Amino acid sequence: MNERDFERAAELTERERQHALATHQRHQAQRRSATECEDCGQPIPKARQLAVVSPYCVECQSINEELNRHERR
């Protein structure tokens, strides 16, 4: 390989990286989480909204998961 081959490889790698980053950012922008819990109506903290796409607060999510766990048995 010569220097030009390395430059092309670096350019291709950078284009792929930029494409992957843009795709990730589009997906992140499309993620939406509720601002209020669907079950109890309490505000969902911003950190949870950003971390998890869910219509429930932590407490109601835990309750729903526990109920689902028992229903599957």
MDAnalysis code that builds the backbone (N, CA, C; Angstrom):
import MDAnalysis as mda
import numpy as np

u = mda.Universe.empty(219, n_residues=73, atom_resindex=np.repeat(np.arange(73), 3), trajectory=True)
u.add_TopologyAttr("name", ["N", "CA", "C"] * 73)
u.add_TopologyAttr("resid", np.arange(1, 74))
u.add_TopologyAttr("resname", ["MET", "ASN", "GLU", "ARG", "ASP", "PHE", "GLU", "ARG", "ALA", "ALA", "GLU", "LEU", "THR", "GLU", "ARG", "GLU", "ARG", "GLN", "HIS", "ALA", "LEU", "ALA", "THR", "HIS", "GLN", "ARG", "HIS", "GLN", "ALA", "GLN", "ARG", "ARG", "SER", "ALA", "THR", "GLU", "CYS", "GLU", "ASP", "CYS", "GLY", "GLN", "PRO", "ILE", "PRO", "LYS", "ALA", "ARG", "GLN", "LEU", "ALA", "VAL", "VAL", "SER", "PRO", "TYR", "CYS", "VAL", "GLU", "CYS", "GLN", "SER", "ILE", "ASN", "GLU", "GLU", "LEU", "ASN", "ARG", "HIS", "GLU", "ARG", "ARG"])
u.atoms.positions = np.array([
    [0.850, -1.185, 0.000],
    [0.000, 0.000, 0.000],
    [0.891, 1.242, 0.000],
    [0.445, 2.214, -0.746],
    [1.188, 3.461, -0.747],
    [0.446, 4.512, 0.072],
    [1.001, 5.677, 0.134],
    [0.433, 6.751, 0.962],
    [-0.970, 7.135, 0.491],
    [-1.193, 7.152, -0.806],
    [-2.516, 7.510, -1.345],
    [-3.575, 6.487, -0.910],
    [-3.211, 5.214, -0.874],
    [-4.147, 4.187, -0.410],
    [-4.541, 4.420, 1.043],
    [-3.577, 4.799, 1.865],
    [-3.870, 5.087, 3.264],
    [-4.776, 6.306, 3.393],
    [-4.541, 7.311, 2.557],
    [-5.383, 8.513, 2.580],
    [-6.815, 8.168, 2.182],
    [-6.982, 7.354, 1.154],
    [-8.330, 6.935, 0.738],
    [-9.021, 6.145, 1.843],
    [-8.269, 5.260, 2.457],
    [-8.843, 4.463, 3.549],
    [-9.269, 5.368, 4.703],
    [-8.460, 6.356, 5.021],
    [-8.790, 7.297, 6.100],
    [-10.028, 8.111, 5.738],
    [-10.123, 8.543, 4.482],
    [-11.297, 9.306, 4.024],
    [-12.562, 8.453, 4.107],
    [-12.459, 7.220, 3.660],
    [-13.607, 6.312, 3.711],
    [-14.034, 6.066, 5.155],
    [-13.078, 5.838, 6.015],
    [-13.377, 5.622, 7.431],
    [-14.067, 6.836, 8.025],
    [-13.593, 8.023, 7.697],
    [-14.208, 9.251, 8.220],
    [-15.625, 9.425, 7.685],
    [-15.850, 9.148, 6.404],
    [-17.206, 9.246, 5.845],
    [-18.150, 8.262, 6.524],
    [-17.686, 7.045, 6.753],
    [-18.513, 6.045, 7.437],
    [-18.814, 6.472, 8.867],
    [-17.821, 7.032, 9.537],
    [-18.016, 7.508, 10.906],
    [-19.043, 8.637, 10.944],
    [-18.927, 9.576, 10.012],
    [-19.869, 10.700, 9.943],
    [-21.289, 10.203, 9.645],
    [-21.400, 9.237, 8.751],
    [-22.711, 8.673, 8.423],
    [-23.321, 7.991, 9.644],
    [-22.519, 7.201, 10.345],
    [-23.009, 6.508, 11.546],
    [-23.440, 7.504, 12.612],
    [-22.666, 8.557, 12.772],
    [-23.005, 9.582, 13.761],
    [-24.306, 10.284, 13.395],
    [-24.471, 10.641, 12.124],
    [-25.699, 11.306, 11.679],
    [-26.907, 10.393, 11.870],
    [-26.742, 9.114, 11.559],
    [-27.830, 8.147, 11.748],
    [-28.209, 8.050, 13.216],
    [-27.214, 7.965, 14.079],
    [-27.466, 7.895, 15.522],
    [-28.194, 9.145, 15.999],
    [-27.771, 10.307, 15.543],
    [-28.407, 11.555, 15.968],
    [-29.848, 11.631, 15.498],
    [-30.135, 11.149, 14.282],
    [-31.518, 11.118, 13.795],
    [-32.380, 10.215, 14.667],
    [-31.850, 9.054, 15.012],
    [-32.604, 8.123, 15.860],
    [-32.838, 8.723, 17.238],
    [-31.845, 9.389, 17.791],
    [-31.993, 10.013, 19.106],
    [-33.055, 11.112, 19.059],
    [-33.079, 11.875, 17.976],
    [-34.057, 12.955, 17.846],
    [-35.474, 12.419, 17.741],
    [-35.619, 11.209, 17.211],
    [-36.943, 10.612, 17.049],
    [-37.460, 9.982, 18.342],
    [-36.554, 9.724, 19.266],
    [-36.972, 9.127, 20.540],
    [-37.752, 10.155, 21.336],
    [-38.874, 9.739, 21.828],
    [-39.665, 10.641, 22.649],
    [-40.142, 9.881, 23.875],
    [-40.126, 10.557, 24.981],
    [-40.625, 9.967, 26.197],
    [-41.680, 10.901, 26.769],
    [-42.593, 10.329, 27.500],
    [-43.652, 11.123, 28.111],
    [-43.078, 12.063, 29.162],
    [-43.740, 13.181, 29.372],
    [-43.328, 14.119, 30.419],
    [-44.095, 13.867, 31.708],
    [-45.243, 13.190, 31.574],
    [-46.044, 12.825, 32.745],
    [-46.381, 11.341, 32.654],
    [-46.413, 10.685, 33.792],
    [-46.708, 9.259, 33.851],
    [-48.127, 8.985, 33.368],
    [-48.245, 7.991, 32.507],
    [-49.533, 7.603, 31.959],
    [-50.462, 7.017, 33.027],
    [-49.890, 6.405, 34.067],
    [-50.702, 5.787, 35.109],
    [-51.081, 6.744, 36.228],
    [-50.087, 7.417, 36.797],
    [-50.360, 8.237, 37.983],
    [-50.391, 9.738, 37.711],
    [-49.921, 10.174, 36.553],
    [-49.965, 11.586, 36.202],
    [-48.832, 12.430, 36.768],
    [-47.941, 11.806, 37.536],
    [-46.819, 12.548, 38.117],
    [-45.798, 12.895, 37.027],
    [-45.086, 14.022, 37.197],
    [-44.055, 14.380, 36.219],
    [-42.946, 13.319, 36.178],
    [-42.451, 13.041, 34.992],
    [-41.334, 12.121, 34.822],
    [-40.072, 12.977, 34.779],
    [-39.102, 12.696, 35.647],
    [-37.882, 13.497, 35.677],
    [-37.179, 13.533, 34.308],
    [-36.592, 14.679, 33.983],
    [-35.938, 14.872, 32.695],
    [-34.875, 13.801, 32.429],
    [-34.115, 13.432, 33.457],
    [-33.071, 12.418, 33.277],
    [-33.685, 11.104, 32.796],
    [-34.828, 10.728, 33.342],
    [-35.499, 9.493, 32.898],
    [-36.023, 9.654, 31.483],
    [-36.562, 10.815, 31.162],
    [-37.051, 11.056, 29.805],
    [-35.937, 10.865, 28.780],
    [-34.745, 11.319, 29.122],
    [-33.618, 11.213, 28.208],
    [-33.044, 9.804, 28.151],
    [-33.119, 9.080, 29.265],
    [-32.501, 7.759, 29.345],
    [-33.397, 6.642, 28.824],
    [-34.708, 6.776, 29.013],
    [-35.635, 5.687, 28.707],
    [-36.856, 6.239, 27.983],
    [-37.267, 5.565, 26.928],
    [-38.515, 5.934, 26.268],
    [-39.611, 5.130, 26.944],
    [-40.376, 5.807, 27.785],
    [-41.392, 5.118, 28.563],
    [-42.507, 6.095, 28.928],
    [-43.741, 5.621, 28.960],
    [-44.838, 6.488, 29.384],
    [-45.059, 6.460, 30.896],
    [-44.142, 5.801, 31.649],
    [-44.343, 5.633, 33.084],
    [-43.198, 6.204, 33.902],
    [-43.523, 6.649, 35.122],
    [-42.488, 7.019, 36.078],
    [-41.827, 5.729, 36.579],
    [-40.755, 5.856, 37.315],
    [-40.018, 4.682, 37.783],
    [-40.906, 3.782, 38.638],
    [-41.650, 4.377, 39.541],
    [-42.490, 3.580, 40.443],
    [-43.551, 2.789, 39.675],
    [-44.271, 3.461, 38.760],
    [-45.306, 2.772, 37.994],
    [-44.700, 1.742, 37.042],
    [-43.533, 2.044, 36.479],
    [-42.852, 1.075, 35.623],
    [-42.527, -0.189, 36.411],
    [-42.047, -0.011, 37.634],
    [-41.729, -1.163, 38.488],
    [-42.978, -1.985, 38.785],
    [-44.066, -1.307, 39.094],
    [-45.325, -1.997, 39.377],
    [-45.787, -2.776, 38.151],
    [-45.749, -2.132, 36.976],
    [-46.170, -2.800, 35.739],
    [-45.302, -4.015, 35.437],
    [-43.999, -3.890, 35.624],
    [-43.100, -5.018, 35.388],
    [-43.397, -6.169, 36.347],
    [-43.661, -5.840, 37.603],
    [-43.978, -6.872, 38.592],
    [-45.289, -7.571, 38.234],
    [-46.299, -6.815, 37.831],
    [-47.574, -7.409, 37.422],
    [-47.384, -8.305, 36.202],
    [-46.617, -7.852, 35.234],
    [-46.365, -8.659, 34.031],
    [-45.607, -9.931, 34.370],
    [-44.689, -9.828, 35.313],
    [-43.903, -10.998, 35.726],
    [-44.838, -12.059, 36.319],
    [-45.798, -11.630, 37.126],
    [-46.729, -12.569, 37.762],
    [-47.719, -13.138, 36.754],
    [-48.110, -12.332, 35.760],
    [-49.064, -12.806, 34.754],
    [-48.452, -13.889, 33.872],
    [-47.146, -13.831, 33.644],
    [-46.487, -14.809, 32.782],
    [-46.291, -16.162, 33.443],
    [-46.423, -16.215, 34.732],
    [-46.204, -17.473, 35.452],
    [-47.377, -18.404, 35.333],
])
